[in-house]
């Protein structure tokens, strides 16, 4: 019985750690995909601020810790480049902390 409880606690801890690391990576991948899609559909956008607003709005929906000024948008006649980065700290029960760095550099 004690062994079963120990294995259950180990399993719960592994799931907990997986979720703590998994959510930031999920937000990163979702945001990266959405940023590419926004750039793709915004190729006819009049200015960079409009694109920045759309990308910032999506980052807020995903609870990504960036400010609007952290999003760099460059538009030329034939391409749009979007760059941004942020950090998230994963805290495992106050014992272990890991800073995750995420970068988005997408262009079309």
N, C-alpha and C positions, 0 to 999 in steps of 0.2 A: 504494500500500500504506500509506504514511504517513497519507494522508488518511482511509482507512478506519479505521485505528486511532484517529485523532483523533476521528472521528465516533462510534466505539464508546465511547470514554472519555466524551465529552459525553453520550451516551445513558445510560450507566451512572450518571453524576453526577446527571442529571435524575431517574432512577428512585430513586436514593438520597435526594435531597432530597424527592421526593414521598412516599416511605415515612416519612421522619423527621417530616414534617408530617401525613401521613395517619393514622398510628396514634393520635395524641392526639385528632384529630377523630372517628375511628371510636369510640374509647372513650367520648368525650363523647356522641355520638349513641346508642350502645348503652345507656349508663347512663341517659340521659334517657328513652328508651323504656321501659327496665326500671323506672325509678322511677314512671312513669305507670301501668304495669301493676300494680306493687306497691300503689300507692295505690288503684287500681280494685278489686283483690281484697281489700284490707284495710279497706274501708269499715265492716265490722262488727267491726274489731279493738277490743279492750277499751281499750287505752291507746296513747299515742304511742310509748312505748319499744319496743313490739313492732314497730311500723312502722319505727322508726329502726334496729332490729337487722337487719331484712330488707334495708333499703336499704344499710346499712353492709356487710353480708355480700356483697351484689352488687358494691359498689364495690371490695372487696378482691379478688374474683374477676377484675375487670377491671383491677386494679392501678392504681386511681385514688388519688392521694396525698391522702386526707382522713382525718380522725379521726372517731370516732363523735360527738364533741362539735361537729363542724363541720356536722352535719346538723340542721336546725331543722324540727321537725314540730309543726304546730298542728292540733288537732282540735276541731271544733264539732259541734253536733247534725247538721248537714247537709253539712259539707265537711271535707276534709283538705287542708292545704297543706304542701308539702315544699319547703324551700329549702336550697341548699348551693352552695359555689363552691370553686374551686381553681385553682392555677397550674401550668403545666408549661413547662419550658424546653427548647426545641429547639436543639441545638448542631450546627452544620454544620462538621465537621472542625476544631473549635476556633477557627475564623475568624469565624463569624457566629453570634450567639445571639439568639433571639427568645423572649420570654415570652408564652405563650398563656394567656388568662384564660377560664375556663369557668364558667357559672352555670346552675344548675338551679332553676327556680321552677315547680313543677307543683301543680295543685290539682284536686280533684274534688268 
